Amino acid sequence: MTSPISTNRHGDILIVTSNNPPVNALGAAVRQGLVAAIKEAEGDDAIKAVVITCAGQTYFAGADITEFGKPPVMPWLPEVVDRIESCSKPVVAAVHGTALGGGLEIALGCHYRVALPTAKFGVPEVKLGLLPGAGGTQRLPRVAGVPKALEMVTSGGMIGAKEAAALGLVDRLIEGDLVEHAVAYAEEVRAIRPLPKSSERDDKLAEARANPAIFDDFRKANARKMKGFEAPELNIQAVEAAVAKPYAEGVLDERRLFMQLMSGSQARAQQYFFFAERKAAKIDNIPDDTRPRDIKRVGVIGAGTMGGGISMNFLSAGIPVTIVEMAQDALDRGTGTVRKNYEATAAKGRMTPEQVEQAMGALNPTLDFNALADCDLIIEAVFETMEIKQEIFGKLDKIAKPGAILASNTSYLNIDEIAAATSRPQDVVGLHFFSPANIMKLLEVVRGANTAPDVLVTAMQLAKRIKKVAVVAGVCHGFIGNRMLMPRQVEATKLLLEGATPDQIDRVHVEFGMPMGPFQMADLAGVDIGWHRDPTRIENIRDALAAEGRWGQKKNAGFYDYDEKRRPSPSARVQEIIDEFRAKEGVEKRDISDQEIVERTLYTMVNEGAKILEEGMAQRASDIDVVWIYGYGWPVYRGGPMHWADGEGLDKIVAGLRNQEARMGSDFSFSQLLLDKAASGGKFTR
């Protein structure tokens, strides 16, 4: 097998090149080749310095994640980095693309670093539930300073080359040919001794030693973002070790903390999710030679919250949008909101004023439905009513050009019934964006019975183009995400009548790791969403709240009372309404345990997910987990509901549901798939 590492000489400089596409991952062959190259340099007196660079689009973009969980192949990455740093001749890292994780650690092991201005640097291991395990938590604070190191290791975010140069992480920015200039730089530094070693630097640790409170201050400032996650805290502890101990002792702490995380459930869950997200892009039962349709202009029907947000996704990707409304005031309000959102983004420095104008210039607002005739994709984003949607699709059928894709943003309704209003059901697909559509990453792509393969491929590829994570769903009420939400909401409402409070139920969900509980979510979204609007027709607790104008945060009253800063507090009036319904229904009040809340609101979701798999409404269990993490805030460190259930044990899930079966009544039925897997000791995810 040909080594991915090659060497060639430019005068007395040895150029070491990695060619391990697509991302120059630091697999075993790369690690072995790097060590061999350093030995080659040291064994030849004619070589005075070394340049380490990469072919392709990027520098080393991290460890080879496919090796995780497998027997180690020597040398380990920490040995490779140490071997580079201990080279008796200067080693220069020539960075382009991204130097991430192990790639940044390789660069830190080099004595010098040069980079193109477009290069980026980061240590994303925290996103996999880990920490940089090749001395990264020890070298990075010594080179870039403790504050920046803390930010980088706990967020996993990247910094640009210009910022890296200002921090001292990059020694020189290169304009032009990277390798040519890196060789010239190596020639400049080849005679300098002693060699600058990141592990021996101490100057940038002095400030933290003088102010040991820097670590607790950082914890407090980032407590909300890091809540529930183990990896950020252990990353902080590793950087603390860099400040408090000599390098040789600090790396031992780093290795211990790395192994603690590597063997934990959170790292397994986060690494599982890494692969789950990538699997979601694969479509079952599609011919390999299926080509996507060309999408040059998108039409959006409806300029409300969803329509405007959907439009922004395409405008931001440089795709012109025609947005249609029925009334001028609604159109003006919608386009005004789009501009306001863009200007808010520009105010934060994430866009330039020129980019704002460019995006708005690609938006064509109109009251003329016929203006959609030249669109390649038309997305309907109007009221969630079948009759209205069918009427719109009937009109589109007459207006849209042949081959145009007709999509509905419905979150519950039957795509096949909508498609039946047209003469071209093969061109119809569901594109369920999550609110706010310009921010949320998830997109459920709903595959109708007649949806053409190239329509589905186009939708999935377009999702990537607008920076969404797409999951294929089948046609059923609520698709994947909202279908699983329904049993949770049903049982949560029953639990109110039986004696739980909104605050208790929400607390259990938040402590589990959800960003909010069922009733907090209802208040945020609007208690009146889906309400029949007849204040005299009160059939449930939600009807009663809506009839009294308790529509949630927007009215400062919903399941909770809210102060002027929208801080919630338990509501005496809500408790009265619950008590009235309890008496009316003849339900006896009792104490509800937190465990019962888990079993009736979370275990039921797993059961519904199993039904979705049974019916073929999701391609794979991991797709369900992607939906719930990106669409509903399920904690990534639990891997999604199906992965979490596997970890809990499906027999435990079944036993918990049996405990509650009598109380859940006719609303509940078991998934046979769940029962079968529990009986056989099987799992949903592999």
N, C-alpha and C positions, 0 to 999 in steps of 0.2 A: 504494500500500500504506500502510495506517495505521501510524504509528509506535507502537511499544510503550511509548514514553515520552510522558507527558502532564504538563502543568504547570497549576497553578491557584494563585491567591493567597489568602492569609489575612492581610488587612491588608498589612503591608509584608514579609511572609515568602512566598517562592516555594516552593511544595510541588511537588517533582519526583517523579512516581510511575512505576515500571516495572510494566507488566502484560504479562509474557511467559511465560505458563504453559508447562509445569507448575512449573518451578523458577527462573524469572527468570534463565535463563542469559544470560551476557554476550555474545550474538551481535552481529554487525556493526550491526544496526539499533538495538540497545540502546546500544551504544557511541556511535554517531553521535547518538542522541537525548540522551544525557547531556552530550555536548560542546555541543550546541545549547542545552540548558537552562542551562548555565553561562554561555554567551554572552548568553542572554536576561537572566539575572540581572545580569550586568555592564553590559549596555547600558541598563539602566533605573535611574535614580537613586532611584526610589521604592522599589525593593527593597533591603532592608537585610540580609537573611540568606536562606539556602537550607536546606531540609530534603529529603534524599533518602530515599525510602521505596519499598516495593514492595507491590503488591496480591497477593492470593492467600495461600498458606500459608507463604511463606518470603521472606526477603531474597534478594539475589543469591546463588545457591548454586553459583557457579563459572563458569568459562569454558564456551563452547559447544564441547563436545568433537567435535561433528560437523564443525567447521571444521579440526580437526587434519589436517595433510597436504595442505590445499588452499591455493591462492594467497591471501596475506593481503589482507584488506579493511580499509582504513584507516577510523578511527584504530585503532592497536594499543591494547591494554589499558594498557600502560605510559604511553602518551600521555594516555589518559583520566584515569588516576589522578593524573598530574602536573598535568593541567589543572584537576582539582578542587582539588588542594592549592594551586595558584597563584591560585585565585579571590581577588579582592580583598575579598570579603564572606564572613562566616562560613558554613561549610557543616556541617550536622549530619546524621549518618547515624542514621536511625531503624530499628533492627534488630529483626525478629521472626523466628521460625523458625531458619534456619541462615544464617550468613554464612561461606561456605566458599570457599577458594581466591581467585579473583579477586574474589569478594564481600567477603571480609575485606580484600583489598587496596584495594577501593573505600572501605570504611569507614575504613581507615588513611589514605587520601588526604584524607578529610574532616577538618575541624579539631576536631570533637567527635563523640562517639558516645553515643547513648542506646539502651537496649534493654529489652525485656520480660524478666522474670526467667527465662522459659522458653527464651530464645534460646541458641543455641550458636555457637561460633566455631572455625574450624579451617583448616588449609592442607593438604588431602589430596593435593596434587600428587605427593608422594613415592610414593603408591600407583599412580600412572601412570608411574613412572620419571622424574619431572621435579622441578622446584623452582618455588616461586612466582616468576614471571618479570616481575611488574609492580612491582618494588621491595619485594616482601613480605619477602624475607630481609634487607632493609636497614631497613625501617621497623619490623617486628615486634620485633626486639631493642631498638630505641630506645624503644619504647612499653611492652612487656611484660617487658623484661629478657632478658638473654642465656640464662640457664638454661631459662626457659620457652620461649623461641624455639627453642632447640636441640631440646627435647623435641617441640614441635609440628611443626617442619619435617621431622624424621626419622621420626616415627611416623605422621603424618597423622591423629592422633586429635583429637577435639573437646574443648573446655572449655566449661563452662556460663557463663551470664551473671554469676552471683555471683562465680565465680572470676575472670572477666575484669574485673569491677569492682574486685576486690581488687588485681589486677595493674596497674590504671590503663588497661586496654584499653577499658573502658567508663567514661564520665564520670558517668552517672546511670542507675540502674535505674528503670523506669517501671511503675507500677501503674495499670491502667485503660487508657484510650484512647491508643494509642501516638502517633498523628499529632498529636492534640490536645496532648499533653504535650510532644512534640518541638517543636511550634511555640512553645509557651510557653517551652521551654528556649532556642530560637533567639532569642526576644525578650530573654531574660536576657543573652545573650552577644553580641548584635549590635553593641554599641559597643566591645567589648574589643579592644584593639590592643596589641602586635602579635598577629596571628593565630597560634595554636599550630600549628606544622607538624611532623608526625611525622619528616620527613626531616632537620629541623634540631635535633632533640633529641639530647642527648649525656649527660644525667645517668645514665641506666641502663646506659651502656657502661663507666663508670668502674671498676666492680668487676671486670669481665673484663679490662680493660687492666692492672689491678693484679695479676691472677692469670691470666696467659696459659696456665697449665697446665689451665685449666678445659676446654679443647677436647680435649686428649689424655685427660684424666680421663673425659670424657663418652664418647669413643671406646672406651676400655677397658671402661667400665661397660656399654656397649651392643653390644659386639663380637659377641656371639652372635646377637642379633636382627638385626644389620645384615650379617652374613656373606654374601658373595656378591653383595649388592646394590650397584650403583654410585650410585644417587640419594642415599641418606642421607649418604655421604661428601661429595658435592659440595654438598649442602645445608649441611653443617657448614662447608665451605670458604667458602661465600657469607656465612654469619654471621660467620666469622672476618674476612672483608673488611669487614663493617659495623663491627667493632670497630677494625680496624687502619687504615681509610682514611676519608677524607671521603665523604659520601653520593654525590657525583657520580662518584667513582672506584669506589666499591663497587658501584653499579648497573651499571657496565661489566663488572665481574667477574661479577656475577649474570647478565647477558645472555650472556656468553661461556660460562659453566657451563651455562646453560639450553640453549643451542644445541648444546653438546657432548652433553648428555643426549638432546635431541630427535632428534638424528641417529643415536643408538645403537640397538643391537638390543634392549637391555633395555626401553627406553621403548616400542618397537614391540610387544614381547611383552606388556607390562603393559597397554597400551592395547587391544591385541587381546583380552586376557582380560576387560577391562572390558565389552566388547561381547558376548563369548562367554557370560558369565554371564547377561546379559539375554536373549540368544537362547534359552538353555536352557529358559526358562519357556514358550516357544511350542511348542504341540503340533501336529504335522502330522496332516492328515486327520481333523480334528474339525470338525463343523458349527459355524459362527459363533454360532448361537443356543443352543448347549448350556449349560444352567444347572447349577451344582453342587448336590449334595445338601446338606441342612442337617445339620451335625454338632454336636450339643449334648452328647453323652456318648460317651466312648471306653472300650472294654474292652481290656485287655491280658492275654494268657494267658502266664504265666511271670513270676516276680518275681526272676529272676536278674539278672546284670549288665546284660544287654540289656533285659530287660523293665522293670527299674527305671529305667534311663536313658531308655527310650522314654516311660515314664509321665511323667517329669519334664518332657519337652518340652511335653506337653499341660497339665499342672498349671500350669506357668509362664505359659502363655498363657491361663489362666483357664478351661480346659475340664476338667470333672470326669472322673475316671478310676476305673473298676472294675478292680481287678487280681486275677487268680485264680491260685491255686497248689493243688497236690495235698496238701501237708503243712503243718501249722501252723508248724513250725520254719522251713521255707523261706520261708513268707509273712512271718513276723516278721523274719527276717534281711533279706529284700528291702526291706520297708518301713522297717526300721531304717537301711539303707544310704541310702535316699532321704532320710530326715530328716537323717542325718549329712552328706550332700552339701549339702543346703540350709543347714544350720547353718554349714558351712564357708564357703559363699558369704556368709552374713550376717556371719561373723567378719571377712571382707575388706571389709565395708562396701557390698557390692553388693546386699544385700537387708536389709530391716528384720526384726526378730523377728516383727512382725505379718504380714509377707508370707510368712514361713516357715510360720506357723500357718495362714494362709489357704490356702496350697498344700496342706499336709498335710490340712487339713480337707476338701479336695475329692477326697481319695483314699479310695476304699472298698475295703479289702482283704478278700478272702473266699475260702473254700474251695468255695463253691457255684457251680458252672459255670452254673447257671440264672440267676444274677444278671446275666449278660451279655444277657439277653433285651431289656432296654430301651436297649441301646447302639446308636448310629448307625454306629459304626466299631469293628470288633474286630480287633486285631492279635495274631497268634500269634507268640510269641518263645520257642520251646522248642528242643530238640535238633535238629541238622541231619540228621534222618533222615526219609526220605520216608514210611515206614509210619506213624510217629508223627504227622506233619503231616496225612496223609490221614485218620487216625482222628479227629484234632481237628476237621478241617473237616467231616467227616461228622456229628459231634455238633453243630457250629455250625449246620449246615444245618437241623437240627430245632429249635434253640433261638432263633436270631437272628430278629428281626422282619423282615417284608418290607421290602426297600429298604436294609437294613443292608449296609454295605460290609465284606467279609471280606478281610483282608490277612495276608500272611505276611512275616515278616522274614527269610526265607531269603536266604542270600548266594550260593548256587550252584544250588539245586534248581529243577526245572521247574514253573513256576507253573501251566501247563496241566494237568499231572498232578495237582497239588493241587486245582485247581478241579474236576477231574473227579469228585472225591469228594463234590461237592455237586450239587444240582439247579438251582443258580443261578450258573453259571460267569460270567455277565455281571457279577456283583457282586464277583468275586474279582480282586485286584490284588496285586502284590508291592510291599512298602515296605521296602527294604533300608537300614536305618539302619547307620551306621558307628560302631564302638566307640571311645571311650565315647559312647553315643548322646545323652547330654544335653549334650555339648560339640561333637562333630564336626558341621560344617555340611552335609555332603553327605547327600542322600537319593536313592537310585536308585529310581525309580518304574517297576516292571516291568509292561509292558503285555501281558497274555495275549491269546491268539487271540480270546477272546470277551469281553474286558473292555469294558464299556459306555463310550461316550464321556463320559457324565456322571460315571462313577466316576473316570476318568482326570482330568477337569477338577477334580473335588473334591479328589483327592489332590494335584494341583499347587498349588491354591489353599491347601489346608490346610498344605502345606509352608511356604509364605510366612508363614502365620499363626503357625507355631511356629518361625519364623526359620531355616528350612533352605533350602539351594539345591538344588532338585530337578532331576533329569535323567531323561528318559524312556529306558528300555532295553527291548529285546526279550527274548524268552525264549530263552536259550542258557546253557550251563553257565558260571556265573560272571558272567553279564550283561556289563557293560562293564569295570569295574575289576578284579575278580578274574580274569576271563578273560585280561586282558592281563598280570596278575601271574604266571600259570602258566608261560608260556614263559621268563620271567625266572628263576623259581625252578628250573625244570628245567635250564636251561643253567648257572646258578650252581652247582648241585650237581654237574653233570658236570665243571665246571672244577676243582672240588676234587679229583676223582679224577685229573685230567690234570696237576695240579701247582700250581694256585693255592691260596692259603690263605684262610680266612674273612676274616682281617684285610685282605688285599690287595683282595679283591672288595668288601668293605664300604667300604674307603678310596676306591676309584674312584667309588662311588656318592655318598659324602659330598662328595668334591671336586667332583663334578658339580653338587651342590646339594641332593641328597636329605637329609632329616633323619637317615636311617639307612640302612644297607645291608641286603641280604636276610637275612643271618644275625643281625645286630643286631635286626632286626624279628622274626625267628623267636624269638629269646630273650625279647624283650619280650612278645610275644603268648602264648608258651608252646609249646615244642617238642612237647609232648604233644597239642596241639590236632589232632583228627582221627586220632590214633593208635588202632590197633585194640586196644590194651591187652593184647596177648599177648606177654610178654617173651621167649618162646621163638621167636617168629616175627620174624626179623630179615632184612628184605629190602633195606634201604638204610641210609644213614648216619643218617638221622633215627630210624629204628626202633632202631638200636644206642644212640643217645644216650638215647632215651626209656626203653629197657629198663634202662639203668643209673641211671635217676632224674635224668638231666641234662635237666630240663624247662625250663631257661631261668633268667631272673632270679629267679623265685619260689623256685628251689632253689639259687641261687648257683652254678649250673653249667648250661651248655647248650653252644652252639658255642664259648663263652668261659667262662673261670673268672671269678668275681666276688668282690670283697672285701666287707667289711661295709657299705660305702657304695655297693655295686652298680657299682663301677668295673670294667670288663672288662680282661682280659689274655689273651693267647693260651694255649691249653690243650694241654699235652703229650699228655694222654689223647685229646683229640679228634684230634690229628695221628696218633696210633697207630691209631685207628679208621679214619681216612681211608686210611692206608697199608695196613691190612689189607684194606679193600675194593678198593683199587687192585690189590693182588696177586691177590685173588680174581677180579676182573674181567679181569685180564690187560692192564691199561692201562699204557702206558709214561709215566713221569713226564717232563715237559719244562718249560721256562720259559714262563710265560704273560705276555704283555705286557698293559699297561693297556688298550691299544687293542682287543685281542681281547676283553677283558671288556666294553668298551663295545659292541662289535659283537654279541656273543652275548647280552647281557642287556638292552641298551637298543634296539638296532636290531630285535631280535626282537619287542619290544613294539610298535614302530611297525608292523611287518608284521602282527601280530595285530590292531592297531587298524584297519588297512586291510581285513582280513577282516571285521571287525565292520561296517564301512561297506558293504562288498560285499553282505553278507547282510541289510542293513537293520536290524541290531540296535541301531544308534544313529542318531538322526535326522540328525546332522551331525557333522563332524569336531571342531568346536569343543565339542560336548557331551562328547566323549571327553576333551578337555583339561580341562574343568571337573571331571569326575570325578577325574582324576588329581591336579589341584592341590588340591581340597578333600578328597579322600578318602585320598590317599597322600603328600601333601607334596611333589609335584613342584614344583620351584622356579618361582614365578610369573614370575620374570624370564626364564625360558626359554619361557613361554607354554603349556606342556603338550606332551606327546610329539608330537602331530601338527603343531603349529605349529613346534616345534623341528626336526622332520624336514624341513619345508618350508625352513627357514632353512639347514639343513645341505646341502640339495639331495637330492632323492629318488634321483637317479642315484648319489650317494655312498652312500646307505643301501643300495641294491641291490648296489653293488659290494662293500661291506663284508660283506653277507650271503652273497654268492657266495664271498668269501674263506673263510667259515666253514662253508659248506654241507656239505662232506664230513664235518667234525667233528661237526656237529649231527645228522647221520644222519636216520633215518626220523621222528624227532620233529618235523622241520621241513619245511614246504612254503611256497612263495611265495604271497603274495596276488597275484592277477592284476591287481587294481586298482592295487597298488603298482607292479608291472612296467609297466603301461600308462602311468601318470602319469610314471614315471621316463623312459620312452622318449619321451614327448611334451613333456617339460619342464614338466609340470603340477604343481599343488599340491593339497594336501588342504584348506587354508584359504585364504580370500580376504581 
